[in-house]
Amino acid sequence: MRSDSDLGQMLMAALNVTPVANAVEASARYGGMELRAAEQTRAERQRAVVLELQKRFVDGPVLLVPSGGGGTFNAVGATPIPGVGTVYVLPYRQRGEWGTLEAMNGVLINDDGTRRLPGPVRIDGATLTGDGWTVTVAPGWTVRSGPRFGDYQIIRTRQ
């Protein structure tokens, strides 16, 4: 082996592999057209899922929950929203100095660690509820209007 050796060529020689002359014909033997169609269908479904999650957790009204604390969640079925974060759709529980969160229908964890829950938000004292989620705000924290119309956020109370 030398610095200018072609590792691909060496591997092909060692395994006695000969490249096919016509890649289209070779692809047909392995169901290439069917695989491509299945992958395109899968990609279209995934785009539709991401668009729906974007509407619920990004475009519509949300409750913004601070980062920090510890909790439990299941990453099965988690879906990234590029440039935003990841939506976890199975039961999610979190406890932090800001309070507690229990979500059964999904939570978006932003790339910065904050969480988003889809609105509308119902406020009853220190308990906030929405579509499949409940947040209990800890003493020393409060709920205020968020950065966009219709959003809410949990912030530390000034002392």
N, CA, C and O atoms as a DFTB+ gen file, in Angstrom:
636 C
 N C O
     1  1       0.856      -1.167       0.000
     2  2       0.000       0.000       0.000
     3  2       0.903       1.231       0.000
     4  3       1.892       1.300       0.730
     5  1       0.533       2.203      -0.842
     6  2       1.268       3.455      -0.941
     7  2       0.297       4.613      -0.724
     8  3      -0.918       4.416      -0.676
     9  1       0.834       5.801      -0.595
    10  2      -0.012       6.975      -0.360
    11  2      -0.949       7.249      -1.529
    12  3      -1.991       7.877      -1.340
    13  1      -0.604       6.794      -2.733
    14  2      -1.467       7.023      -3.891
    15  2      -2.315       5.792      -4.237
    16  3      -2.917       5.743      -5.310
    17  1      -2.367       4.796      -3.338
    18  2      -3.171       3.591      -3.591
    19  2      -4.653       3.935      -3.576
    20  3      -5.093       4.770      -2.786
    21  1      -5.417       3.298      -4.441
    22  2      -6.869       3.471      -4.503
    23  2      -7.498       2.360      -3.669
    24  3      -7.550       1.207      -4.096
    25  1      -7.975       2.714      -2.477
    26  2      -8.529       1.698      -1.580
    27  2      -9.743       1.001      -2.181
    28  3      -9.951      -0.189      -1.943
    29  1     -10.532       1.711      -2.942
    30  2     -11.686       1.104      -3.611
    31  2     -11.247       0.034      -4.597
    32  3     -11.812      -1.059      -4.629
    33  1     -10.249       0.349      -5.391
    34  2      -9.724      -0.623      -6.353
    35  2      -9.113      -1.822      -5.630
    36  3      -9.288      -2.962      -6.063
    37  1      -8.407      -1.576      -4.548
    38  2      -7.794      -2.667      -3.781
    39  2      -8.859      -3.595      -3.201
    40  3      -8.703      -4.816      -3.236
    41  1      -9.932      -3.029      -2.672
    42  2     -11.011      -3.832      -2.108
    43  2     -11.698      -4.651      -3.197
    44  3     -11.980      -5.834      -3.004
    45  1     -11.965      -4.028      -4.332
    46  2     -12.597      -4.753      -5.441
    47  2     -11.723      -5.928      -5.879
    48  3     -12.237      -7.013      -6.152
    49  1     -10.415      -5.723      -5.948
    50  2      -9.505      -6.802      -6.355
    51  2      -9.484      -7.907      -5.310
    52  3      -9.495      -9.088      -5.655
    53  1      -9.454      -7.530      -4.032
    54  2      -9.394      -8.526      -2.957
    55  2     -10.658      -9.374      -2.907
    56  3     -10.596     -10.564      -2.599
    57  1     -11.809      -8.764      -3.211
    58  2     -13.088      -9.484      -3.155
    59  2     -13.508     -10.025      -4.515
    60  3     -14.562     -10.649      -4.643
    61  1     -12.694      -9.788      -5.515
    62  2     -12.998     -10.236      -6.875
    63  2     -14.348      -9.681      -7.361
    64  3     -15.197     -10.413      -7.871
    65  1     -14.510      -8.380      -7.185
    66  2     -15.737      -7.693      -7.585
    67  2     -15.494      -6.992      -8.911
    68  3     -14.477      -6.323      -9.095
    69  1     -16.431      -7.150      -9.830
    70  2     -16.361      -6.475     -11.115
    71  2     -17.578      -5.562     -11.228
    72  3     -18.708      -6.030     -11.093
    73  1     -17.369      -4.274     -11.472
    74  2     -18.521      -3.374     -11.582
    75  2     -19.379      -3.731     -12.796
    76  3     -18.876      -4.199     -13.817
    77  1     -20.686      -3.499     -12.659
    78  2     -21.594      -3.780     -13.770
    79  2     -21.417      -2.730     -14.850
    80  3     -21.027      -1.596     -14.570
    81  1     -21.700      -3.103     -16.059
    82  2     -21.574      -2.175     -17.183
    83  2     -22.761      -1.219     -17.230
    84  3     -22.611      -0.068     -17.641
    85  1     -23.948      -1.687     -16.809
    86  2     -25.154      -0.879     -16.910
    87  2     -25.846      -0.848     -15.543
    88  3     -26.460      -1.828     -15.122
    89  1     -25.734       0.307     -14.854
    90  2     -26.296       0.441     -13.512
    91  2     -27.819       0.353     -13.518
    92  3     -28.405      -0.115     -12.541
    93  1     -28.474       0.790     -14.591
    94  2     -29.933       0.732     -14.664
    95  2     -30.404      -0.716     -14.683
    96  3     -31.360      -1.071     -13.993
    97  1     -29.737      -1.548     -15.469
    98  2     -30.092      -2.969     -15.506
    99  2     -29.863      -3.627     -14.154
   100  3     -30.689      -4.416     -13.694
   101  1     -28.740      -3.303     -13.515
   102  2     -28.446      -3.877     -12.198
   103  2     -29.486      -3.437     -11.178
   104  3     -29.916      -4.235     -10.345
   105  1     -29.883      -2.201     -11.236
   106  2     -30.902      -1.676     -10.323
   107  2     -32.224      -2.417     -10.488
   108  3     -32.905      -2.695      -9.502
   109  1     -32.589      -2.736     -11.723
   110  2     -33.842      -3.451     -11.996
   111  2     -33.861      -4.817     -11.335
   112  3     -34.914      -5.268     -10.886
   113  1     -32.709      -5.488     -11.266
   114  2     -32.646      -6.807     -10.628
   115  2     -32.969      -6.747      -9.148
   116  3     -33.405      -7.740      -8.566
   117  1     -32.761      -5.604      -8.538
   118  2     -32.987      -5.464      -7.095
   119  2     -34.221      -4.617      -6.780
   120  3     -34.386      -4.153      -5.652
   121  1     -35.073      -4.421      -7.764
   122  2     -36.297      -3.643      -7.531
   123  2     -36.024      -2.163      -7.343
   124  3     -36.667      -1.514      -6.518
   125  1     -35.084      -1.623      -8.096
   126  2     -34.684      -0.228      -7.951
   127  2     -35.813       0.767      -8.115
   128  3     -35.912       1.719      -7.341
   129  1     -36.668       0.567      -9.111
   130  2     -37.774       1.505      -9.336
   131  2     -38.752       1.470      -8.172
   132  3     -39.232       2.513      -7.726
   133  1     -39.049       0.268      -7.679
   134  2     -39.973       0.129      -6.553
   135  2     -39.389       0.751      -5.285
   136  3     -40.094       1.408      -4.519
   137  1     -38.082       0.532      -5.077
   138  2     -37.428       1.131      -3.908
   139  2     -37.453       2.650      -3.982
   140  3     -37.728       3.322      -2.988
   141  1     -37.164       3.192      -5.168
   142  2     -37.196       4.648      -5.334
   143  2     -38.601       5.191      -5.071
   144  3     -38.750       6.209      -4.395
   145  1     -39.626       4.529      -5.593
   146  2     -41.008       4.974      -5.375
   147  2     -41.372       4.915      -3.892
   148  3     -42.006       5.829      -3.366
   149  1     -40.966       3.831      -3.220
   150  2     -41.260       3.695      -1.788
   151  2     -40.558       4.789      -0.984
   152  3     -41.140       5.343      -0.051
   153  1     -39.321       5.101      -1.337
   154  2     -38.584       6.148      -0.631
   155  2     -39.180       7.523      -0.887
   156  3     -39.207       8.363       0.013
   157  1     -39.658       7.763      -2.104
   158  2     -40.310       9.046      -2.392
   159  2     -41.608       9.182      -1.593
   160  3     -41.909      10.255      -1.070
   161  1     -42.370       8.100      -1.503
   162  2     -43.607       8.112      -0.717
   163  2     -43.301       8.368       0.754
   164  3     -43.973       9.166       1.408
   165  1     -42.276       7.681       1.269
   166  2     -41.881       7.879       2.663
   167  2     -41.468       9.322       2.915
   168  3     -41.846       9.906       3.930
   169  1     -40.694       9.904       2.001
   170  2     -40.242      11.289       2.154
   171  2     -41.417      12.267       2.117
   172  3     -41.433      13.242       2.868
   173  1     -42.397      12.013       1.251
   174  2     -43.586      12.876       1.179
   175  2     -44.390      12.797       2.478
   176  3     -44.861      13.817       2.980
   177  1     -44.546      11.599       3.014
   178  2     -45.257      11.444       4.299
   179  2     -44.529      12.180       5.416
   180  3     -45.151      12.849       6.242
   181  1     -43.212      12.049       5.434
   182  2     -42.412      12.715       6.468
   183  2     -42.536      14.233       6.352
   184  3     -42.653      14.918       7.368
   185  1     -42.512      14.763       5.138
   186  2     -42.700      16.216       4.945
   187  2     -44.060      16.654       5.469
   188  3     -44.168      17.712       6.089
   189  1     -45.103      15.857       5.230
   190  2     -46.441      16.196       5.715
   191  2     -46.482      16.204       7.245
   192  3     -47.105      17.080       7.845
   193  1     -45.824      15.235       7.870
   194  2     -45.759      15.180       9.336
   195  2     -45.049      16.414       9.878
   196  3     -45.529      17.044      10.821
   197  1     -43.919      16.758       9.292
   198  2     -43.164      17.926       9.751
   199  2     -43.987      19.200       9.577
   200  3     -43.975      20.059      10.459
   201  1     -44.699      19.342       8.465
   202  2     -45.540      20.528       8.261
   203  2     -46.640      20.620       9.312
   204  3     -46.908      21.705       9.828
   205  1     -47.278      19.501       9.636
   206  2     -48.329      19.496      10.659
   207  2     -47.748      19.868      12.022
   208  3     -48.341      20.670      12.745
   209  1     -46.613      19.305      12.376
   210  2     -45.969      19.641      13.650
   211  2     -45.537      21.103      13.668
   212  3     -45.635      21.761      14.704
   213  1     -45.066      21.612      12.551
   214  2     -44.687      23.025      12.449
   215  2     -45.894      23.916      12.740
   216  3     -45.780      24.905      13.463
   217  1     -47.048      23.564      12.176
   218  2     -48.271      24.350      12.431
   219  2     -48.626      24.352      13.910
   220  3     -48.957      25.397      14.471
   221  1     -48.558      23.165      14.554
   222  2     -48.961      23.034      15.953
   223  2     -47.984      23.670      16.924
   224  3     -48.395      24.367      17.852
   225  1     -46.687      23.436      16.718
   226  2     -45.693      23.792      17.723
   227  2     -44.886      25.050      17.410
   228  3     -44.155      25.538      18.272
   229  1     -45.007      25.584      16.192
   230  2     -44.193      26.746      15.829
   231  2     -45.071      27.897      15.342
   232  3     -44.973      29.012      15.854
   233  1     -45.926      27.631      14.360
   234  2     -46.694      28.702      13.728
   235  2     -47.865      29.185      14.580
   236  3     -48.167      30.379      14.590
   237  1     -48.520      28.283      15.288
   238  2     -49.681      28.637      16.101
   239  2     -49.273      29.158      17.465
   240  3     -48.085      29.228      17.779
   241  1     -50.264      29.526      18.283
   242  2     -49.962      29.997      19.637
   243  2     -49.360      28.869      20.475
   244  3     -49.747      27.708      20.347
   245  1     -48.408      29.232      21.332
   246  2     -47.706      28.241      22.145
   247  2     -47.480      28.757      23.558
   248  3     -47.565      29.956      23.824
   249  1     -47.189      27.819      24.460
   250  2     -46.680      28.148      25.780
   251  2     -45.189      27.835      25.758
   252  3     -44.788      26.723      25.414
   253  1     -44.371      28.816      26.124
   254  2     -42.918      28.634      26.190
   255  2     -42.524      28.311      27.623
   256  3     -42.804      29.076      28.547
   257  1     -41.871      27.169      27.793
   258  2     -41.456      26.694      29.109
   259  2     -39.929      26.762      29.166
   260  3     -39.258      26.310      28.238
   261  1     -39.374      27.322      30.245
   262  2     -37.913      27.450      30.317
   263  2     -37.198      26.102      30.271
   264  3     -37.789      25.056      30.541
   265  1     -35.920      26.150      29.925
   266  2     -35.102      24.942      29.956
   267  2     -34.695      24.673      31.397
   268  3     -34.952      25.477      32.293
   269  1     -34.064      23.544      31.600
   270  2     -33.559      23.203      32.923
   271  2     -34.437      22.190      33.625
   272  3     -35.624      22.047      33.333
   273  1     -33.825      21.506      34.541
   274  2     -34.531      20.492      35.303
   275  2     -34.249      19.109      34.763
   276  3     -33.369      18.919      33.923
   277  1     -35.000      18.156      35.249
   278  2     -34.834      16.779      34.813
   279  2     -36.176      16.164      34.524
   280  3     -37.209      16.655      34.979
   281  1     -36.159      15.097      33.772
   282  2     -37.432      14.481      33.439
   283  2     -37.261      13.175      32.718
   284  3     -36.157      12.642      32.604
   285  1     -38.380      12.664      32.229
   286  2     -38.383      11.410      31.487
   287  2     -39.181      11.587      30.204
   288  3     -40.190      12.292      30.166
   289  1     -38.702      10.929      29.158
   290  2     -39.434      10.928      27.899
   291  2     -38.950       9.759      27.079
   292  3     -37.914       9.161      27.368
   293  1     -39.710       9.443      26.058
   294  2     -39.381       8.349      25.161
   295  2     -39.123       8.961      23.791
   296  3     -39.970       9.681      23.262
   297  1     -37.960       8.679      23.215
   298  2     -37.587       9.282      21.940
   299  2     -38.163       8.549      20.733
   300  3     -37.963       8.989      19.601
   301  1     -38.872       7.443      20.944
   302  2     -39.474       6.724      19.816
   303  2     -40.484       7.646      19.143
   304  3     -41.345       8.222      19.809
   305  1     -40.381       7.783      17.852
   306  2     -41.306       8.635      17.109
   307  2     -40.951      10.107      17.141
   308  3     -41.706      10.925      16.617
   309  1     -39.820      10.473      17.743
   310  2     -39.407      11.872      17.776
   311  2     -39.170      12.357      16.348
   312  3     -38.629      11.638      15.509
   313  1     -39.595      13.605      16.095
   314  2     -39.473      14.165      14.753
   315  2     -38.779      15.516      14.812
   316  3     -39.282      16.438      15.453
   317  1     -37.632      15.648      14.156
   318  2     -36.968      16.952      14.111
   319  2     -37.700      17.914      13.173
   320  3     -38.202      17.519      12.121
   321  1     -37.748      19.167      13.574
   322  2     -38.188      20.250      12.703
   323  2     -36.926      21.055      12.430
   324  3     -36.429      21.740      13.325
   325  1     -36.396      20.986      11.209
   326  2     -35.114      21.628      10.906
   327  2     -35.085      23.097      11.304
   328  3     -35.994      23.863      10.986
   329  1     -34.021      23.472      12.007
   330  2     -33.832      24.855      12.419
   331  2     -34.629      25.262      13.631
   332  3     -34.545      26.414      14.057
   333  1     -35.414      24.342      14.213
   334  2     -36.255      24.686      15.361
   335  2     -35.934      23.792      16.554
   336  3     -35.510      24.280      17.601
   337  1     -36.134      22.489      16.400
   338  2     -35.937      21.550      17.503
   339  2     -36.541      20.208      17.157
   340  3     -36.692      19.869      15.983
   341  1     -36.889      19.439      18.187
   342  2     -37.424      18.096      18.000
   343  2     -38.712      17.940      18.787
   344  3     -38.799      18.343      19.946
   345  1     -39.719      17.346      18.140
   346  2     -40.997      17.080      18.794
   347  2     -40.985      15.639      19.297
   348  3     -40.731      14.702      18.540
   349  1     -41.263      15.483      20.585
   350  2     -41.391      14.171      21.211
   351  2     -42.881      13.944      21.444
   352  3     -43.544      14.754      22.092
   353  1     -43.400      12.845      20.917
   354  2     -44.854      12.648      20.902
   355  2     -45.361      11.680      21.963
   356  3     -46.567      11.608      22.197
   357  1     -44.480      10.944      22.602
   358  2     -44.913      10.011      23.645
   359  2     -44.882      10.715      24.996
   360  3     -44.365      11.827      25.091
   361  1     -45.419      10.099      26.035
   362  2     -45.469      10.792      27.331
   363  2     -44.139      11.443      27.708
   364  3     -43.068      10.849      27.589
   365  1     -44.256      12.684      28.166
   366  2     -43.095      13.511      28.497
   367  2     -43.355      14.157      29.853
   368  3     -44.382      14.803      30.057
   369  1     -42.417      13.978      30.771
   370  2     -42.542      14.579      32.101
   371  2     -41.258      15.346      32.404
   372  3     -40.156      14.863      32.145
   373  1     -41.417      16.549      32.958
   374  2     -40.266      17.399      33.254
   375  2     -40.533      18.141      34.550
   376  3     -41.657      18.568      34.815
   377  1     -39.498      18.289      35.350
   378  2     -39.585      19.064      36.583
   379  2     -38.374      19.984      36.624
   380  3     -37.238      19.551      36.432
   381  1     -38.639      21.257      36.878
   382  2     -37.557      22.236      36.969
   383  2     -37.898      23.249      38.039
   384  3     -38.953      23.168      38.667
   385  1     -37.003      24.208      38.250
   386  2     -37.282      25.229      39.265
   387  2     -38.515      26.054      38.904
   388  3     -39.122      26.673      39.777
   389  1     -38.883      26.066      37.643
   390  2     -40.044      26.793      37.134
   391  2     -41.367      26.047      37.406
   392  3     -42.434      26.659      37.359
   393  1     -41.306      24.721      37.692
   394  2     -42.521      23.952      37.947
   395  2     -42.451      22.563      37.351
   396  3     -41.370      21.988      37.217
   397  1     -43.620      22.019      36.991
   398  2     -43.680      20.672      36.413
   399  2     -44.473      20.699      35.107
   400  3     -45.349      21.537      34.891
   401  1     -44.124      19.749      34.257
   402  2     -44.779      19.627      32.956
   403  2     -45.076      18.162      32.708
   404  3     -44.221      17.298      32.899
   405  1     -46.296      17.894      32.283
   406  2     -46.670      16.551      31.850
   407  2     -47.408      16.695      30.523
   408  3     -48.441      17.360      30.447
   409  1     -46.873      16.069      29.481
   410  2     -47.465      16.172      28.141
   411  2     -47.679      14.775      27.582
   412  3     -46.775      13.939      27.614
   413  1     -48.866      14.529      27.077
   414  2     -49.200      13.231      26.501
   415  2     -49.286      13.284      24.973
   416  3     -49.180      12.248      24.317
   417  1     -49.477      14.482      24.396
   418  2     -49.649      14.614      22.947
   419  2     -48.488      15.320      22.265
   420  3     -48.608      15.744      21.116
   421  1     -47.385      15.447      22.951
   422  2     -46.221      16.027      22.318
   423  2     -45.721      17.297      22.967
   424  3     -46.483      18.077      23.538
   425  1     -44.427      17.477      22.862
   426  2     -43.738      18.684      23.307
   427  2     -42.577      18.911      22.348
   428  3     -41.907      17.965      21.931
   429  1     -42.348      20.163      22.006
   430  2     -41.206      20.501      21.155
   431  2     -40.094      21.001      22.058
   432  3     -40.286      21.932      22.841
   433  1     -38.936      20.379      21.944
   434  2     -37.760      20.889      22.649
   435  2     -36.963      21.678      21.616
   436  3     -36.412      21.118      20.669
   437  1     -36.917      22.989      21.823
   438  2     -36.189      23.863      20.922
   439  2     -34.704      23.543      20.972
   440  3     -34.222      22.930      21.924
   441  1     -33.990      23.963      19.945
   442  2     -32.550      23.739      19.898
   443  2     -31.844      24.358      21.105
   444  3     -30.769      23.893      21.482
   445  1     -32.427      25.407      21.727
   446  2     -31.812      26.034      22.901
   447  2     -32.249      25.385      24.216
   448  3     -31.836      25.836      25.284
   449  1     -33.078      24.333      24.162
   450  2     -33.502      23.618      25.369
   451  2     -34.843      24.040      25.922
   452  3     -35.426      23.315      26.729
   453  1     -35.356      25.201      25.511
   454  2     -36.689      25.584      25.972
   455  2     -37.711      24.661      25.326
   456  3     -37.425      24.000      24.327
   457  1     -38.890      24.624      25.899
   458  2     -39.943      23.742      25.399
   459  2     -41.118      24.575      24.896
   460  3     -41.376      25.683      25.366
   461  1     -41.813      24.001      23.926
   462  2     -43.030      24.641      23.398
   463  2     -44.167      23.632      23.498
   464  3     -44.028      22.460      23.150
   465  1     -45.284      24.129      23.981
   466  2     -46.508      23.339      24.030
   467  2     -47.554      24.059      23.196
   468  3     -47.655      25.284      23.257
   469  1     -48.333      23.319      22.417
   470  2     -49.305      23.983      21.546
   471  2     -50.458      24.606      22.316
   472  3     -50.952      24.041      23.292
   473  1     -50.878      25.785      21.856
   474  2     -52.037      26.461      22.426
   475  2     -53.304      25.907      21.822
   476  3     -53.243      25.052      20.938
   477  1     -54.443      26.370      22.274
   478  2     -54.594      27.468      23.221
   479  2     -54.240      27.047      24.651
   480  3     -54.269      25.869      25.005
   481  1     -53.909      28.051      25.448
   482  2     -53.508      27.846      26.840
   483  2     -54.652      28.272      27.751
   484  3     -55.184      29.374      27.620
   485  1     -55.023      27.395      28.668
   486  2     -56.022      27.726      29.691
   487  2     -55.287      27.896      31.021
   488  3     -54.497      27.040      31.420
   489  1     -55.558      29.010      31.699
   490  2     -54.858      29.334      32.946
   491  2     -55.855      29.314      34.092
   492  3     -56.880      29.995      34.052
   493  1     -55.540      28.519      35.124
   494  2     -56.352      28.442      36.331
   495  2     -55.401      28.510      37.519
   496  3     -54.959      27.483      38.035
   497  1     -55.093      29.731      37.944
   498  2     -54.121      29.920      39.013
   499  2     -52.732      29.517      38.532
   500  3     -52.228      30.036      37.536
   501  1     -52.119      28.572      39.267
   502  2     -50.773      28.113      38.920
   503  2     -50.804      26.932      37.957
   504  3     -49.756      26.406      37.582
   505  1     -52.005      26.515      37.555
   506  2     -52.125      25.365      36.647
   507  2     -52.483      25.847      35.247
   508  3     -53.446      26.588      35.051
   509  1     -51.688      25.409      34.283
   510  2     -51.922      25.730      32.878
   511  2     -52.237      24.426      32.167
   512  3     -51.603      23.403      32.425
   513  1     -53.215      24.461      31.270
   514  2     -53.551      23.257      30.510
   515  2     -53.726      23.601      29.046
   516  3     -54.004      24.740      28.671
   517  1     -53.552      22.567      28.231
   518  2     -53.736      22.693      26.795
   519  2     -54.048      21.319      26.236
   520  3     -54.458      20.422      26.972
   521  1     -53.856      21.155      24.953
   522  2     -54.162      19.903      24.264
   523  2     -53.242      18.772      24.726
   524  3     -52.155      18.589      24.179
   525  1     -53.682      18.013      25.737
   526  2     -52.921      16.864      26.208
   527  2     -51.754      17.197      27.109
   528  3     -50.870      16.359      27.284
   529  1     -51.712      18.377      27.685
   530  2     -50.615      18.732      28.577
   531  2     -51.100      19.553      29.765
   532  3     -52.128      20.226      29.706
   533  1     -50.317      19.474      30.854
   534  2     -50.564      20.250      32.067
   535  2     -49.228      20.757      32.593
   536  3     -48.248      20.014      32.653
   537  1     -49.202      22.018      32.971
   538  2     -48.027      22.619      33.595
   539  2     -48.481      23.224      34.915
   540  3     -49.502      23.908      34.980
   541  1     -47.712      22.965      35.961
   542  2     -47.940      23.611      37.248
   543  2     -46.753      24.530      37.499
   544  3     -45.608      24.082      37.569
   545  1     -47.039      25.814      37.633
   546  2     -45.988      26.826      37.789
   547  2     -45.583      26.908      39.259
   548  3     -46.441      26.995      40.137
   549  1     -44.289      26.880      39.525
   550  2     -43.752      26.914      40.887
   551  2     -43.829      28.333      41.456
   552  3     -43.875      29.309      40.707
   553  1     -43.842      28.435      42.790
   554  2     -43.767      29.757      43.420
   555  2     -42.502      30.479      42.953
   556  3     -41.452      29.863      42.770
   557  1     -42.622      31.798      42.763
   558  2     -41.488      32.583      42.277
   559  2     -41.451      32.692      40.757
   560  3     -40.589      33.366      40.195
   561  1     -42.389      32.027      40.104
   562  2     -42.505      32.066      38.648
   563  2     -43.919      32.485      38.290
   564  3     -44.844      32.304      39.081
   565  1     -44.089      33.046      37.100
   566  2     -45.406      33.501      36.668
   567  2     -45.569      33.294      35.166
   568  3     -44.610      32.997      34.453
   569  1     -46.803      33.458      34.707
   570  2     -47.114      33.333      33.286
   571  2     -47.396      34.726      32.741
   572  3     -48.189      35.480      33.306
   573  1     -46.743      35.053      31.648
   574  2     -46.925      36.350      30.986
   575  2     -47.172      36.114      29.500
   576  3     -46.978      35.010      28.992
   577  1     -47.599      37.162      28.817
   578  2     -47.729      37.099      27.363
   579  2     -46.361      36.802      26.763
   580  3     -45.332      37.249      27.271
   581  1     -46.369      36.049      25.685
   582  2     -45.124      35.680      25.018
   583  2     -44.706      36.705      23.989
   584  3     -45.309      37.772      23.879
   585  1     -43.675      36.378      23.236
   586  2     -43.145      37.331      22.257
   587  2     -44.074      37.577      21.068
   588  3     -43.972      38.613      20.411
   589  1     -44.984      36.629      20.783
   590  2     -45.947      36.811      19.687
   591  2     -47.351      36.887      20.268
   592  3     -47.603      36.385      21.363
   593  1     -48.248      37.503      19.549
   594  2     -49.645      37.570      19.968
   595  2     -50.194      36.147      20.113
   596  3     -50.047      35.329      19.205
   597  1     -50.823      35.854      21.250
   598  2     -51.406      34.538      21.502
   599  2     -50.484      33.579      22.232
   600  3     -50.937      32.553      22.740
   601  1     -49.174      33.903      22.293
   602  2     -48.217      33.061      23.010
   603  2     -48.198      33.437      24.489
   604  3     -48.544      34.557      24.866
   605  1     -47.785      32.478      25.320
   606  2     -47.536      32.711      26.733
   607  2     -46.151      32.166      27.039
   608  3     -45.611      31.326      26.319
   609  1     -45.589      32.678      28.147
   610  2     -44.299      32.173      28.582
   611  2     -44.225      32.169      30.103
   612  3     -44.848      32.991      30.775
   613  1     -43.460      31.236      30.623
   614  2     -43.235      31.155      32.065
   615  2     -41.929      31.884      32.352
   616  3     -40.884      31.569      31.782
   617  1     -42.011      32.874      33.256
   618  2     -40.808      33.646      33.595
   619  2     -40.690      33.761      35.108
   620  3     -41.675      33.637      35.837
   621  1     -39.472      34.001      35.561
   622  2     -39.228      34.197      36.998
   623  2     -39.854      35.519      37.437
   624  3     -39.743      36.525      36.737
   625  1     -40.508      35.513      38.589
   626  2     -41.098      36.717      39.156
   627  2     -39.981      37.608      39.676
   628  3     -39.048      37.129      40.320
   629  1     -40.075      38.888      39.401
   630  2     -39.062      39.835      39.916
   631  2     -39.243      39.983      41.423
   632  3     -40.357      40.052      41.942
   633  1     -38.112      40.029      42.090
   634  2     -38.187      40.165      43.561
   635  2     -37.476      41.387      44.028
   636  3     -37.438      41.658      45.228
